[in-house]
Amino acid sequence: MESNAFPESAPQHNWDSHSWSLNGRADRLYQGPFPTELLPNWDVVMTTVPSVEPVQNYGMGLMAYVIGDLLPKRKNGESVRETIEKIAQIPMASKLYIRPTWRQMQSQCGKLDMFEHWQVTLEMAAKYNKRVGFRIMLANPDIEEESLPDFILENVPRFLLGTGWENEGGVKVDDVRARREHRLPHYQHPYFLDALSEFDALLAEKYNGHADIEFMDTYMYGFWGEGHSWPFDHISPFPDHAAALETWLHIFEMQRTHWDKTPLVTNTQPDNNRVGNAEMLERTIHTGNWIRTDTIFIENQQIEALSNRPAHIAAICEVGMSDGSRESLKLEKGIPHTENIITHVKDVGANYWSLWNWHNIHAEHVLNYYNQYPDGIDGLNRCIGYRIRPSWIWAYDHALRAGLVVGLVNDGIAGVPGILRLTLLDGQDNVLVSGTLDAGYPIPHKVRQARLVLPAGLSWEGTRLKAELIVKGVSHPVRWACREPLSPDGTLTISRQSSL
């Protein structure tokens, strides 16, 4: 077996010690302090209480998997369309996720020819109003079929990692992994880089900023695109760390250039193969893109990155759940293992979690577990991500101009994954005043106040407060997570409460 041995990866740092420079916007609203002399004749005119229902907004939610490592199971003669539609109909899921290989999306240079599962998933997303997150895998050791298109295999040499597969206990796995040779392409090869750039540009031309696309995972080294080639640790196709780092930063910047409207999501995988994961993660966060993990019971290094990420960075947690069968419940003192997973997804303050039966995907499997143990999933669905409401609204008069101060509260478990814009509208939908909060705010368990100054001579009575989330320059409507009645467009009418 070929072998390139590398030393341990370089040490990393904690994110909570870093400052961020996204708050110097020209439209930034004044956010305090608020001394009495600044707000004469102030009065609390309205308050809200939290909604007890799931809220479907961009940048958060439970994701139903169409493809993880394997295609979904087709039962009782179902067509591909029928199987995927059942997944799209899972009521707790507000998002869909699909992870095809490059080969399944392109067979020849210069054009896309996406396979049926991709096309049907996008159709179902539009039909059921559920956005799609996705990853394109460059290597999948769980399938017989090659992951790369033939034109790549014919022009790019591949590196032999080894034959077979062993688990952590040294026992052979009796499946596709155990039977096949495991090879990875020379990612640094000019033909590979050019072909991947062309493919990515074609994808971005069609889907960058697309109304039905939520995010795209970054291309990463190794198996499943997770940034590793475990169990073949400490080896890779690269001659040295410098070549690997240069290659993956080049690929990341290529992808970032193409996807300037859609968030990119990078795995927090430790850099065991010395291929530049740490630097990719650093650049991902500094450019306002998002992060993910592909399990939750993992290295403390990943937990640190997830739980202490900047407030404006979304975190995605993929963890396989029980299918409801007795053997998959893994009961510990009467508690299903999935409930343990859900607790730890909350602990890191995630924006997303996967409704995913590892290697056994089907809507019936998700629902079989949910019908037995609904409380954990329902509870997570009522707190995952951000849940914003104007908890206090103060009115004031100053120099012939009225205004409002809005005290925003986040009842979710994550910060706002971008920048929140507030807009005050009159009865004819005219904009009276609009501006943004600092990135990531409001964060959970804190009140963030913002002042909205009305044009001279106008009253705040009967105005409507609107929220939008700005991510990579694109605005997404935000529905307030409060129990008070909202307009069909998710706005809240400001009116004086008689009880205050």
C-alpha positions, -999 to 999 in steps of 0.1 A, spaced: 0 0 0 12 35 -9 18 57 22 25 93 29 29 98 67 21 132 81 27 147 116 -2 158 138 -23 187 127 -15 222 138 -33 234 170 -64 255 166 -80 283 186 -113 291 203 -137 312 183 -152 332 212 -120 351 216 -123 367 182 -140 399 172 -160 404 140 -164 434 117 -198 430 101 -215 457 121 -203 489 104 -232 491 80 -246 525 69 -281 513 77 -273 502 113 -300 511 137 -290 528 170 -289 500 196 -283 518 228 -276 529 254 -310 545 260 -308 572 288 -340 589 298 -330 622 282 -327 604 248 -363 592 250 -385 618 266 -422 609 273 -414 572 268 -441 546 274 -443 508 270 -472 504 246 -470 468 235 -455 435 245 -455 400 231 -452 364 244 -435 335 228 -452 312 203 -455 276 213 -455 264 177 -427 255 153 -417 285 132 -405 280 96 -378 306 87 -347 306 65 -316 295 84 -331 269 107 -352 238 109 -354 200 109 -342 184 76 -356 153 61 -330 134 42 -335 122 6 -300 109 2 -274 105 29 -247 79 19 -272 57 2 -303 62 -19 -336 61 0 -353 27 4 -381 21 -21 -409 0 -6 -438 -20 -21 -430 -11 -56 -428 26 -50 -414 48 -78 -386 72 -70 -411 100 -71 -434 83 -46 -406 76 -22 -392 111 -23 -427 127 -20 -433 108 12 -401 122 26 -411 157 15 -444 152 33 -428 145 67 -447 171 88 -419 180 112 -394 187 85 -392 222 70 -362 214 49 -349 186 26 -313 174 22 -297 155 -6 -261 143 -10 -255 129 -45 -221 121 -60 -205 141 -88 -211 112 -112 -248 114 -105 -249 151 -115 -226 151 -146 -216 126 -171 -198 148 -197 -179 180 -197 -198 213 -204 -232 203 -192 -252 190 -163 -274 159 -165 -287 156 -129 -302 122 -120 -339 116 -112 -335 119 -74 -321 154 -77 -348 166 -101 -377 151 -81 -363 166 -48 -363 201 -63 -398 196 -76 -410 184 -42 -393 213 -24 -413 237 -46 -445 218 -41 -443 216 -3 -424 249 3 -394 232 18 -359 245 8 -331 221 0 -296 218 14 -271 197 -5 -236 183 -8 -219 169 -39 -197 140 -28 -164 134 -46 -159 100 -29 -185 76 -13 -171 43 0 -205 29 7 -216 24 -29 -204 0 -57 -206 27 -83 -177 51 -88 -183 86 -74 -165 105 -101 -175 108 -137 -157 87 -163 -140 117 -178 -123 123 -145 -113 87 -140 -98 86 -175 -77 117 -170 -68 119 -133 -46 94 -114 -59 80 -81 -42 72 -49 -46 38 -33 -55 42 4 -60 5 10 -83 -25 5 -111 -34 29 -123 -16 60 -119 -21 97 -139 -6 124 -124 9 156 -123 -25 172 -103 -40 143 -132 -61 131 -139 -62 93 -171 -46 82 -192 -70 60 -204 -46 33 -193 -26 3 -166 -9 23 -150 -42 31 -149 -55 -4 -135 -26 -24 -103 -9 -30 -104 26 -16 -88 52 -39 -90 90 -39 -81 113 -69 -51 135 -71 -71 165 -62 -42 188 -71 -41 175 -107 -48 204 -131 -75 184 -150 -93 177 -118 -93 213 -107 -104 226 -140 -132 201 -144 -145 207 -108 -144 244 -114 -164 240 -146 -189 217 -129 -193 240 -99 -198 270 -122 -226 252 -141 -243 243 -108 -240 278 -95 -254 293 -127 -285 273 -121 -288 273 -83 -268 301 -67 -295 322 -50 -322 299 -61 -355 303 -42 -356 266 -32 -319 262 -22 -310 267 15 -273 260 15 -245 240 -1 -218 221 16 -182 229 7 -162 203 -13 -138 186 12 -112 159 11 -119 122 14 -149 100 21 -183 115 18 -167 150 15 -163 152 53 -126 161 53 -111 127 63 -103 93 49 -108 73 81 -99 45 88 -69 54 66 -57 81 88 -25 102 84 -22 95 47 -35 112 16 -28 117 -21 -8 148 -15 30 149 -14 29 172 17 7 195 38 16 226 18 3 211 -15 -29 199 2 -35 233 18 -30 252 -14 -53 228 -33 -82 230 -8 -80 267 -3 -80 271 -41 -111 249 -43 -128 268 -14 -122 302 -30 -134 288 -64 -166 277 -48 -170 309 -28 -167 329 -60 -194 309 -77 -218 308 -47 -219 344 -37 -256 343 -27 -259 309 -11 -243 299 22 -215 274 20 -212 249 49 -179 234 60 -175 204 82 -156 209 115 -137 176 110 -102 176 127 -74 177 102 -61 141 108 -50 138 72 -33 171 71 -52 185 41 -61 220 53 -94 215 72 -85 240 99 -76 267 74 -108 260 54 -129 263 86 -112 295 95 -118 310 61 -154 297 61 -162 316 93 -144 347 84 -163 350 52 -197 346 69 -204 311 57 -217 283 80 -204 251 97 -216 216 103 -208 183 120 -217 148 107 -223 134 142 -227 148 177 -208 124 200 -174 135 186 -141 151 194 -142 180 219 -125 200 192 -157 199 171 -180 207 200 -159 237 208 -161 250 172 -199 244 171 -209 257 205 -186 288 206 -190 299 169 -198 335 162 -235 342 168 -241 350 131 -228 316 119 -254 288 115 -245 253 127 -259 221 111 -259 188 130 -263 156 111 -269 126 134 -287 94 124 -319 87 144 -337 55 153 -361 40 128 -384 29 157 -373 -7 156 -365 -23 190 -328 -28 181 -323 7 168 -339 24 199 -308 16 220 -326 22 253 -305 33 282 -324 33 315 -356 36 294 -343 66 274 -340 61 236 -306 70 222 -323 95 198 -335 115 228 -299 117 240 -289 130 205 -316 156 206 -304 169 239 -268 173 227 -280 190 195 -296 216 218 -265 218 239 -244 232 209 -272 256 199 -278 241 165 -298 257 136 -306 224 119 -309 188 127 -313 158 105 -344 135 104 -322 107 90 -321 69 94 -285 61 86 -283 38 56 -320 31 60 -338 62 47 -375 61 43 -404 84 55 -419 54 73 -388 49 94 -388 85 106 -425 84 114 -422 50 131 -399 65 157 -418 98 159 -451 81 165 -436 63 195 -415 92 210 -429 125 196 -419 147 225 -382 150 218 -386 159 182 -415 182 188 -396 199 216 -365 204 194 -387 218 166 -400 244 190 -366 258 199 -341 249 172 -324 279 155 -335 314 162 -371 325 173 -373 362 172 -401 384 187 -404 421 197 -408 414 234 -411 451 244 -421 481 223 -416 516 237 -430 547 221 -416 582 227 -419 618 214 -389 640 208 -387 673 189 -419 668 169 -408 633 158 -422 602 173 -404 569 175 -403 534 187 -377 514 206 -381 476 200 -367 452 226 -360 420 206 -358 386 222 -346 353 208 -364 323 223 -344 299 202 -311 282 209 -290 299 182 -281 334 172 -295 349 140 -275 334 112 -268 367 94 -281 402 99 -317 411 109 -334 440 92 -363 458 108 -388 477 87 -418 498 99 -446 499 73 -478 520 71 -512 507 61 -503 511 24 -471 491 27 -450 522 24 -416 520 42 -415 545 71 -381 535 85 -358 506 80 -324 495 94 -303 466 106 -291 451 138 -256 439 145 -248 405 130 -261 376 150 -284 396 172 -306 391 191 -288 362 207 -306 338 231 -313 349 266 -305 386 259 -326 416 249 -314 436 220 -329 471 217 -331 491 185 -346 526 178 -369 533 148 -373 571 143 -405 579 124 -408 607 98 -419 640 113 -456 643 120 -464 605 117 -478 583 144 -467 548 152 -503 536 158 -514 509 133 -479 505 117 -466 471 110 -432 457 120 -415 435 95 -383 414 99 -359 401 73 -328 380 75 -299 391 53 -274 364 44 -247 370 18 -266 401 6 -298 382 1 -330 391 21 -352 363 34 -386 370 51 -387 363 89 -420 354 106 -421 366 142 -422 338 168 -448 353 190 -483 342 201 -500 375 190 -518 375 157 -497 382 126 -506 394 92 -504 369 64 -470 382 54 -457 376 90 -457 412 101 -469 424 135 -493 454 138 -483 478 165 -512 489 187 -514 500 223 -523 473 248 -550 483 272 -534 461 300 -501 481 301 
